[in-house]
Amino acid sequence: MNIRKGLTALVVVGALMTGVGSTTAFADTTPSNPPAAIQAKHSHCGNAADHVTRLRAKLTKLDARIAKLQQDRVKAVAAHKDDLVKRIDARIDKIQKHHVEVEGRIDQTLKACNLQN
């Protein structure tokens, strides 16, 4: 079921991106009157600063969680608990991947809305 929803979302996003790309390619490029598709695309930029602030707060929490897990890992290594070390390493890897994704979302939002760091 989840795979079906994921594929459906991917198809919808692909169709929307193709539709927006084709309409902007043939649209009039006068700066005084941008096409409606471009205006709709950047309508989210009004909340972009708040969104970036929330994402940066999330990064801070992820950094704190990674630091705590690294401390727990040191304790587990000292106690010779190899299974626990493996589980902690897996959690750290997962959180680091999420950290990279959040950083990517921040960069994408800043770029799309022409905001500064």
N, C-alpha and C positions, 0 to 999 in steps of 0.2 A: 504494500500500500504506500509506504513512504517513498519507494523508488518511483512509483507512478506519479506521485505528487511532485517529486523532484524533477522528473523528466518533463512534466507538464509546465512547471515553472520555467525550466530552461527553454522550452519551445516558445513560451509566451515572451520571455525576455529577448530571445533571438528575433522573434517577429517584430517586436517593438523597436529594437535597435535597427533592424533592416528598414523598417518603415520610416523612422526618424532620419536615418542616413540618406535615404532616397529623396525625401522631401526637402532636406536642406541642400542637397546637391543641385537641385533645379530651382531653388528659391531665389528671389531677388535679394541681392546682397547690400542694399542701401542701409547704412547704419542708423538712419533716423527712424526706420520702420522695420525692425527685425521680424522674421516670420513667427507665427504663433507657436510652431513646434519648438523653436529655440527658447521663447519666453517660458513655455511650459516646462522645458527641461531644467531651467535654472530657477524655478519658482521656489525650490526648497532652500535656496541660499539665505533667506531671511532668518532661518533658525540654525544656520551652519555654525555660527560662533558658539551657541549653546551646546550644539551637538559635539563639537570638537572639545569643549570644556568637559563634557560628560565622558568622552572617550579618554581624555587625558587622566581623569580621575580613575577610570577603570585601569589604565596602565599603572598608576601608582599602586592600586590594590593588587594587581598581578605581580608587580615587583616585590611587594611585601610578602605575598604568598610564596614566591620563589625563594626569597631569603629564608623564610621560616622552614620550608621544606629542605633547604640545604643544611640548615642547622640540625634538623631531625635526621638527615642522612649521615652527618658526622657522628651523631650519637649512636645511630644504628650500626655504623662501621665499627665504632669503638666497642660495641656490645657483641660484635661478630654475628649480627642477624642479617644474613645474606638475602633471604627472601624479602625482608622488609626493605633492604637497600634497593632491590630490583623494582619493587612497587613504587618506592619514592622516586626513583629515576624515571619511571614511566610517567608519573604525575608531573614531574618537572618538565619533561619533554612536551607533554600535552599543553601545559600552561605556557611554555615558551613559544609553541606554535600559535597559540591564541594571541599571545603578546604581539607576534609579528603580524597577524591578521588585523589587530586593532591599529597598529602603527600604519598599516597599509590603508585602512579606512580613513585615518586622519589625513594622510597625504592625499588621498583621492578627493576628500572633501575640500581640503585647502586648495588644491589645484582646480577643481571644478568651479569653485566660487571665488577664485582669485583672492583668497585671504592670505595673510602673512602668518608666519609661525608665531 
